[in-house]
Structure formats: C-alpha cells, structure tokens
Amino acid sequence: MMNGMVYILSDWNLDEEETNVLGHGKLFGINRKLISNGQFNIPMKQIAIAESNTLMKTSSPLSAMTILSLGATAGCLASPKSCFGSCPTFYITDGDSMKLMSEGFSLSTTPIWEDTDIDALYMANPGGTEVNLRVTNEAHETHAIKSVRLLAFPREKERRVVRLDDGRYFSSKMLIPNFCEAEEGNILPKIIFFDDDERYTITDEFDLTTKEYIEVSFDNVEKKENALVLGLRQTVMPTFVYYTMLDYMGDSRGDGIAKLIRDDKVDFKGRERILEALGGVDVEILDQNGHWSSVGTVYEAGPIAKDVIGMNLPSILDGKIHIRLKMTKGMWRLDYVALAELEKELEPIVIEPIRIEDSKGNMDAYSLELLLDQDRYLTTLLGDQHDIFFPMPDKDAPFEWFLESRGYYLEWHRDPWLLDRDMAALLELQLYPKRALRKMAPMYKEVEEEFEDLFWNSRYEMEHNN
C-alpha cells in the first residue's frame, strides 16, 4: 500500500466501478504485525503494487500493477536466470514478411520508471494505405503500454534519416569506415552492413565490468558536421545480472517496488550505480594533439532488437576522423558502424493508431480506446498479440520509420527466486556494483556458452515464430 501496510486476501474482486478491491483477509502494519482480519474495501488509488497467483483479465485496472506468480515454461523452470525476457516486442514488415525490429522501454521495470522509448525501424518497408505494427508479449511479464506512435520521414534518394542521442533527426549521407579493428583484428566485414552478422565477444572470466576497445577511422569526410552511427543491441549478460538481482530480492521484491513508488524514487541511486558500472558504448575521438577526447556515450537497453543511434561529433576540419569505442567486454552486439554527414534537420510526421485487431483478426475497439487514453494502459500478458494499424501518410511515397512507445513492465515471479533471498548480496550490488560484478563473473562464466540458446529457447512460441 502507499502507506506501507500490506493486505493479504484469500479471495477478492473489484467493485462495479473498478475503483476498489473488495476481499476477505488480513491487514498487516508497516512492521508486518497483524492489525485486523475480515472484509476489506480497498481504494485502488491507495495500492502501490499487487502480487497474485491468480490470472486476471487484462481489462482490469489492477492488472497493470500486479506481479504474477503463475508457474513457467519448462525452459524457465530448468534455468530461471536464462528465462526469456523481452518487454513489448514490435514487428513490422521489411517488404517481404513481419520482422522483429523493436523492443519497447526496456529499462522501465517498475511503474515509477515508466518512460518513453524511441527506436529506429531501420529495415521497415510497409506499403499500401495502412501500416501494420504487431506488438506481442512473449515473456513471463506484464506489459503496461501507455502509448504507441509511429514517426515517419519522407525518404530521400541515397540518404538515411538518423536519430541523434539528443533527440534530433537529420537527413544524412552515410559513409562506411575505411578501417575498423578490435582485439581479434579487422572486423570491417561485420559492421558495414545492417544484417545479423554481429560482432561480439565473451565476457572477462574475472570481472563483468572489464572494458575493450574498437578503433574506427573515416577518410574523405566532406561535411564539417557529422555523427557516428551505431547499430547495436546488448548481449544477454545484462539480463543475467538483472535476473540475479531479482533472485537476491527473493520474496521481498514486491515490498521493494512498493517502497520505490511510495518514495517516488524515479532516480534510484542503486540502479544508477549498476548501470554506470556496466556502462554504455563510450565514443572517443583522436584530437590534433594525439589524445583521446570523450564525445559521449551511446546506450540501448535490451538483447532482443537492434537500434540505430547517432552520436554528434565535434566539427571536422581535415576530412579525417579517428574514433575509439570503449565498452564492457561481452556486453554488446555491434552490427553496423557508419558516419552520417548531417545535411538538414527534420521534423517527424507523428502518426497515431486508427484501429487494433486481436490475434484472430477481430476488431478490438476497447484496446484502441486504452491506447489513445493517456490516463490508462493497454495491459498484456504472456501470449497476447495485437495488430495496431496506422494510416500511411502517402501510399505512393517511401518513408523512414521510427517507433515511439511509452510504458513499463513487471517481471513475473519465478518460484526459485522466491526461495533464495540474499539481502547482503543485493545491498553489495546496489552500493558497490563493481565489486559485486567481479564476484558474479565466475557465476556467469559457468553458463555463458549456453545462456544465449537457453534464453531464446524459453521464448513463448507465438504463431508467427513457428
């Protein structure tokens, strides 16, 4: 509850207006001593978070704030820390078939961390009078989706639209590197095409924060204003760290999330320290004095779908750029590196959805109503699928596409996590993450070789994945 108390109800339901929870059970105080038992009428607005082993209708307003414990697939039961986790997954056609191109708001793991996420749908190529965007829930999670919009830009010949890390969009001429080298040598063939031939490494066996470097150079740069463009996603290593943290929380996770909400911990220091220890992709540029100068950091959470992001660079005077990427070893899958010569800033055409169909192709007016109402959520559970349709700005013209989604998600409990609470290890991870991640390195090393396969094999089998 928002006041720190806890109700445990043996049976319950919502009132007719769906504003109160009615049920029979017990009320415990903030010190978890029994206060009373009997029938209760609990206002929804006073609830911080709920936990249940009973599946409820996604149309219920309580569903968006409930952590479920409903068992798991065989793969998840066998290896809870490698269980597939995806946030909302978005599919759109590349001109031939529906392809996974985005995962929404991957860092928004509690209601208090609800956020807006923008992803490039870099290979999207829809046609006709409408654009079909499919959103699925393929994991043991509750997804609370507040909004989904498409951002469109007219496509120009021999140009791409690049989104910079500061939120601006530019029409750009793309240059490929003339040199790209990592610890294993030349990796140029792996990073000049946006395909599935990604460059990645295994983690350090003693420290999950150990860094590695990639050097990239561009010659014959014509524009002064440029951006480094990276197409990338994370490996499953950060997922392992997150699931290990949930394991440490054990049966106290609901209490922890409720406290974050009560205290309005939008900027939770423990979370920030962990993210900083793991880091993003730091971009450095070689200056005229031969020193590496920091430009900024590119970050994209999640191991499911690649994003394409541009990092604005200092003005170029001599037509050459030498860049170094610094990143945590074994944490990033790099698929594309290019230089965008920034030509003109653009404003997107913002497109709202006009209809939704369920997995059987039936019109779903209620889901559309939820998605267009900024005070409510479209809530989805494992196996749910919605096809969201948007009007095409011009059926005869090509466009570049970006997806804007907002919301949060809640991981469901895994039974082993409820048994293994280790508050000392949790506190160490939140206060001294570098030390904790060194200790975690051997744990991950034991499963690293098979972790990726275990992760994907525990994915819920939607019809379009079969």
C-alpha positions in Angstrom: 0.0 0.0 0.0 1.1 3.6 -0.4 1.1 3.9 3.4 3.4 0.9 3.8 0.8 -1.5 5.1 0.0 -4.9 3.5 -3.3 -6.7 2.8 -3.2 -10.5 2.3 -6.5 -11.5 0.8 -7.7 -15.1 0.3 -10.5 -14.1 -2.1 -11.2 -10.8 -3.8 -12.8 -9.0 -6.7 -13.3 -5.4 -7.9 -16.4 -3.4 -7.3 -18.7 -2.5 -10.1 -16.9 0.8 -10.8 -13.5 -1.0 -10.7 -12.2 1.6 -8.3 -12.0 -0.6 -5.1 -10.7 -4.0 -4.3 -13.2 -6.0 -2.2 -11.9 -9.0 -0.3 -11.5 -11.1 2.8 -8.2 -11.5 4.5 -5.8 -9.8 6.9 -4.2 -6.4 7.3 -0.6 -6.0 8.5 1.0 -2.8 9.6 4.3 -1.3 8.4 6.1 -3.5 10.9 4.2 -6.5 9.5 2.3 -7.1 12.7 -1.3 -8.2 12.3 -3.8 -5.3 12.7 -7.1 -6.9 11.8 -8.8 -9.5 9.7 -12.2 -9.7 8.0 -13.8 -8.0 5.0 -12.0 -5.0 3.4 -12.8 -2.3 0.9 -9.5 -1.1 -0.5 -9.4 2.0 -2.8 -7.3 1.3 -5.9 -5.6 4.7 -5.7 -4.0 3.6 -2.4 -2.4 0.5 -3.8 1.3 0.8 -4.7 1.8 -2.7 -6.1 0.0 -6.1 -6.0 1.1 -9.7 -6.1 -1.1 -12.6 -7.2 -1.0 -16.2 -8.2 -4.4 -15.8 -10.0 -4.6 -14.7 -13.6 -6.9 -11.7 -14.1 -8.5 -10.0 -17.1 -6.1 -7.6 -18.8 -9.0 -5.1 -18.9 -8.9 -4.9 -15.1 -7.1 -1.7 -14.0 -5.4 -3.8 -11.3 -3.7 -6.0 -13.9 -1.2 -3.2 -14.8 0.2 -3.1 -11.3 0.3 -6.8 -10.4 3.3 -9.1 -10.2 2.1 -12.5 -11.2 3.4 -15.9 -10.0 1.8 -18.5 -12.3 4.5 -21.1 -12.9 6.7 -21.1 -16.0 7.6 -23.0 -19.2 9.9 -26.0 -18.9 12.9 -23.9 -20.1 12.3 -21.3 -17.4 11.8 -23.8 -14.7 15.1 -25.5 -15.6 17.1 -22.3 -15.7 15.2 -19.3 -14.2 18.1 -16.9 -14.8 18.1 -17.6 -18.5 14.4 -17.3 -19.0 13.3 -15.2 -22.0 12.5 -11.6 -21.1 11.5 -9.1 -23.8 9.5 -6.1 -22.8 6.9 -5.4 -25.5 8.2 -6.8 -28.8 7.2 -5.0 -32.0 7.1 -6.4 -35.5 6.8 -4.6 -38.9 7.2 -5.8 -42.5 10.5 -5.4 -44.3 8.6 -5.6 -47.6 8.5 -9.4 -47.5 7.4 -10.5 -44.0 6.9 -9.3 -40.5 10.2 -8.9 -38.7 11.1 -8.2 -35.1 12.5 -4.7 -35.1 12.0 -3.1 -31.7 11.6 -3.8 -28.0 9.9 -1.1 -26.0 11.0 0.7 -22.8 13.5 -2.0 -21.7 14.7 -0.1 -18.6 11.2 0.6 -17.3 10.9 -2.4 -14.9 8.6 -0.7 -12.4 5.7 1.7 -12.6 7.8 4.5 -11.1 10.3 4.1 -14.0 7.7 4.4 -16.8 9.4 6.0 -19.8 9.2 6.8 -23.5 11.4 4.9 -25.8 12.2 5.7 -29.5 13.6 3.0 -31.8 14.6 3.1 -35.4 12.7 0.7 -37.6 15.7 0.7 -39.8 14.6 -2.0 -42.3 10.9 -1.3 -42.3 9.3 -1.1 -45.7 5.5 -1.2 -45.4 3.2 -0.5 -48.4 -0.4 0.2 -49.1 -2.7 2.6 -47.3 -2.1 1.4 -43.8 1.0 0.4 -41.7 0.6 -2.8 -39.6 2.6 -2.8 -36.4 2.4 -6.0 -34.3 3.0 -5.9 -30.6 3.4 -9.2 -28.7 4.1 -10.3 -25.2 6.5 -13.3 -25.5 7.8 -13.5 -21.9 6.6 -14.1 -18.3 5.9 -10.5 -17.8 3.0 -8.0 -17.5 3.3 -5.1 -20.0 1.6 -1.8 -19.3 1.6 0.1 -22.6 0.5 3.7 -22.3 1.1 4.8 -25.9 2.4 3.7 -29.3 3.0 6.1 -32.2 4.9 6.0 -35.5 7.2 8.7 -36.6 7.6 9.0 -40.4 10.0 10.9 -42.6 9.9 11.1 -46.4 12.8 9.0 -47.7 15.3 10.8 -50.0 17.4 9.0 -52.6 20.8 7.9 -51.3 20.1 9.4 -47.9 19.0 7.9 -44.5 17.3 9.6 -41.6 19.5 9.4 -38.4 18.2 10.0 -34.9 20.8 11.6 -32.7 21.2 10.8 -29.0 19.9 14.3 -28.2 16.6 13.6 -29.9 17.1 15.4 -33.2 16.7 13.9 -36.6 18.8 14.6 -39.7 18.8 13.7 -43.4 22.2 12.2 -43.9 24.6 10.8 -46.4 26.1 7.6 -44.9 29.8 6.8 -45.2 31.3 3.4 -44.3 34.6 3.2 -42.4 37.9 2.5 -44.2 39.3 0.9 -41.1 37.7 -0.9 -38.1 39.8 -3.1 -35.7 39.1 -4.8 -32.4 41.2 -7.2 -30.3 40.7 -10.0 -32.7 41.8 -7.9 -35.7 39.9 -6.5 -38.7 36.1 -6.5 -38.2 35.2 -4.3 -41.1 33.2 -7.1 -42.9 30.9 -7.5 -39.9 30.0 -3.8 -39.4 29.5 -2.3 -42.8 26.1 -3.9 -43.4 23.0 -3.8 -41.2 22.4 -7.6 -41.1 22.6 -10.3 -38.5 26.4 -10.9 -38.8 27.1 -9.1 -35.5 30.5 -8.6 -33.8 30.6 -9.6 -30.1 32.9 -11.2 -27.6 32.7 -13.3 -24.5 33.0 -11.7 -21.1 36.1 -11.5 -18.9 36.3 -14.5 -16.6 37.2 -12.4 -13.6 35.3 -9.2 -13.9 32.0 -8.4 -15.7 33.0 -4.7 -16.0 36.3 -5.3 -17.9 36.5 -2.9 -20.9 37.5 -3.5 -24.5 38.2 -1.1 -27.4 37.3 -0.9 -31.1 39.1 1.7 -33.3 37.3 3.1 -36.4 38.5 5.6 -39.0 36.8 7.5 -41.8 38.6 9.3 -44.7 37.3 11.8 -47.3 34.8 13.3 -45.0 33.2 16.2 -46.8 31.0 17.8 -44.2 32.1 19.6 -41.0 29.0 18.4 -39.1 28.8 14.6 -38.6 27.6 11.9 -36.4 28.9 8.4 -35.6 26.1 5.9 -36.3 25.9 2.6 -34.4 23.5 -0.3 -35.0 23.6 -2.4 -31.9 21.9 -4.4 -29.1 23.0 -5.8 -25.8 24.1 -9.4 -25.3 22.2 -11.4 -22.6 24.8 -10.7 -20.0 22.9 -7.6 -18.5 19.8 -9.8 -18.4 21.7 -12.3 -16.3 22.8 -9.5 -13.9 19.2 -8.3 -13.6 17.8 -11.8 -13.0 20.4 -12.4 -10.4 19.4 -9.2 -8.7 15.8 -10.4 -8.7 17.0 -13.7 -7.2 18.7 -11.7 -4.4 15.5 -9.9 -3.7 13.6 -13.1 -3.2 10.1 -12.7 -1.8 10.9 -9.0 -0.8 10.6 -7.7 -4.4 7.0 -6.6 -4.1 7.9 -4.7 -0.9 10.9 -3.1 -2.7 8.9 -1.9 -5.7 6.2 -0.5 -3.4 8.8 1.4 -1.5 10.2 2.9 -4.7 6.7 4.0 -5.6 5.9 5.4 -2.2 9.2 7.3 -2.0 8.9 8.5 -5.7 12.3 7.0 -6.5 12.5 8.0 -10.1 16.3 8.4 -9.8 17.2 5.4 -7.6 20.9 5.6 -6.8 21.4 1.8 -6.6 20.0 1.3 -10.1 22.1 4.2 -11.5 25.3 2.8 -9.9 24.7 -0.6 -11.5 24.0 0.9 -15.0 27.1 3.1 -14.7 29.3 0.1 -13.7 28.2 -1.9 -16.8 28.3 1.2 -18.9 27.3 2.0 -22.5 29.4 2.4 -25.6 31.7 5.4 -24.9 32.7 7.3 -28.0 36.2 8.9 -28.1 37.8 10.9 -30.9 41.5 11.4 -31.5 42.3 15.1 -31.4 45.0 17.0 -33.2 47.4 16.5 -30.2 47.1 12.7 -30.4 44.9 12.5 -27.3 41.6 10.6 -27.0 38.8 13.0 -26.1 35.4 11.8 -24.8 32.4 12.7 -27.0 29.6 10.9 -25.2 28.0 7.6 -24.6 25.6 5.5 -26.8 23.2 3.3 -24.8 20.4 1.0 -25.9 19.0 -1.5 -23.4 17.9 -5.0 -24.2 19.1 -8.1 -26.1 16.1 -8.6 -28.4 16.2 -6.0 -31.2 18.9 -3.7 -32.6 18.5 0.0 -32.6 20.4 2.6 -34.8 21.6 5.7 -32.9 23.8 8.6 -33.9 26.3 10.4 -31.7 27.0 14.0 -32.7 30.8 14.6 -33.3 32.9 17.8 -33.0 33.4 19.7 -36.2 35.8 18.1 -38.7 38.4 20.3 -40.3 40.8 18.0 -42.2 38.4 15.4 -43.8 39.5 12.5 -41.5 38.1 11.1 -38.3 39.6 8.5 -36.0 37.3 7.2 -33.3 37.7 4.7 -30.5 34.8 2.8 -28.9 35.1 1.8 -25.3 32.6 -0.8 -24.0 32.2 -3.6 -21.4 33.6 -6.8 -22.8 30.9 -9.3 -23.7 28.0 -6.9 -23.3 27.4 -5.5 -26.8 26.5 -7.0 -30.2 27.7 -4.5 -32.8 26.2 -4.8 -36.3 26.6 -1.5 -38.0 29.1 1.4 -37.9 28.9 4.4 -40.2 29.4 8.1 -40.4 26.4 10.3 -41.1 27.2 13.6 -42.8 24.4 15.7 -41.3 22.7 17.8 -44.0 19.4 19.1 -42.7 17.4 18.8 -39.5 14.0 17.2 -39.9 10.7 17.1 -38.0 8.7 13.8 -37.9 5.2 13.2 -39.2 3.6 11.8 -36.0 1.0 9.1 -36.6 -1.5 7.8 -34.1 -3.1 4.4 -34.4 -6.6 4.2 -36.0 -7.5 0.6 -35.2 -6.4 -2.6 -33.5 -7.1 -6.3 -34.3 -6.6 -9.2 -31.9 -4.7 -12.3 -32.7 -7.7 -13.8 -34.5 -8.1 -10.7 -36.7 -11.1 -9.3 -34.9 -11.6 -5.6 -34.3 -10.6 -4.6 -30.8 -12.1 -1.2 -30.2 -11.5 -1.3 -26.4 -7.7 -1.8 -26.8 -7.6 1.2 -29.1 -9.5 3.2 -26.6 -7.0 2.3 -23.9 -4.0 3.1 -26.1 -5.4 6.5 -27.0 -6.3 7.4 -23.4 -3.3 8.8 -21.6 -4.7 8.0 -18.2 -5.0 4.3 -18.9 -2.9 1.4 -20.1 -3.2 -1.4 -22.6 -2.1 -4.3 -20.4 -0.8 -7.5 -22.0 0.2 -10.9 -20.6 2.2 -13.9 -21.8 1.0 -14.9 -25.3 -1.0 -11.7 -26.1 -0.8 -10.2 -29.6 -2.3 -7.0 -31.0 -2.0 -5.8 -34.6 -2.0 -2.0 -34.5 -2.8 -0.1 -37.7 -1.7 3.4 -38.7 -2.7 5.5 -41.7 0.0 5.7 -44.4 0.9 9.4 -44.9 1.3 8.8 -48.7 0.8 5.4 -50.2 2.9 6.3 -53.3 5.9 7.7 -51.4 8.7 5.8 -49.4 9.3 6.7 -45.8 11.8 6.1 -43.0 10.1 4.8 -39.8 10.7 5.2 -36.1 8.6 3.8 -33.2 7.7 5.8 -30.1 6.4 3.6 -27.2 5.7 4.5 -23.6 5.0 2.3 -20.6 6.6 -0.1 -18.1 6.6 -3.8 -17.4 6.7 -6.2 -14.5 8.7 -9.5 -14.4 6.6 -12.3 -13.1 8.0 -14.2 -10.1 9.9 -17.4 -10.7 9.5 -19.9 -7.9 13.2 -20.3 -7.3 13.6 -16.6 -6.9 11.2 -16.6 -4.0 13.3 -19.0 -2.1 16.8 -17.5 -2.5 16.7 -14.1 -0.9 20.1 -12.7 -0.1 19.8 -9.1 1.1 23.6 -8.8 1.8 24.4 -9.6 -1.8 21.6 -7.3 -3.1 23.0 -4.4 -1.0 26.5 -5.0 -2.2 25.3 -5.0 -5.8 23.5 -1.7 -5.3 26.2 0.1 -3.2 29.4 -1.4 -4.7 28.4 -2.8 -8.1 31.9 -3.1 -9.5 32.9 -5.4 -6.6 29.7 -7.4 -6.9 30.1 -7.8 -10.6 33.6 -9.2 -10.1 32.1 -11.8 -7.8 29.4 -12.5 -10.3 31.8 -13.1 -13.2 32.5 -16.8 -12.4 28.7 -17.5 -12.0 28.1 -16.1 -15.5 31.1 -17.9 -17.0 29.6 -21.2 -16.0 26.6 -20.6 -18.1 27.8 -18.1 -20.7 28.3 -20.6 -23.5 24.8 -21.9 -23.4 23.0 -18.9 -22.0 22.0 -17.4 -25.3 20.4 -20.6 -26.6 18.6 -21.1 -23.2 17.3 -17.6 -23.4 15.8 -17.8 -26.9 14.6 -21.4 -26.4 12.4 -20.3 -23.4 10.7 -17.7 -25.6 6.9 -18.2 -25.8 6.0 -19.6 -29.2 3.8 -17.1 -30.9 2.2 -18.3 -34.2 4.5 -16.0 -36.3 7.6 -17.5 -34.7 6.7 -21.2 -35.5 
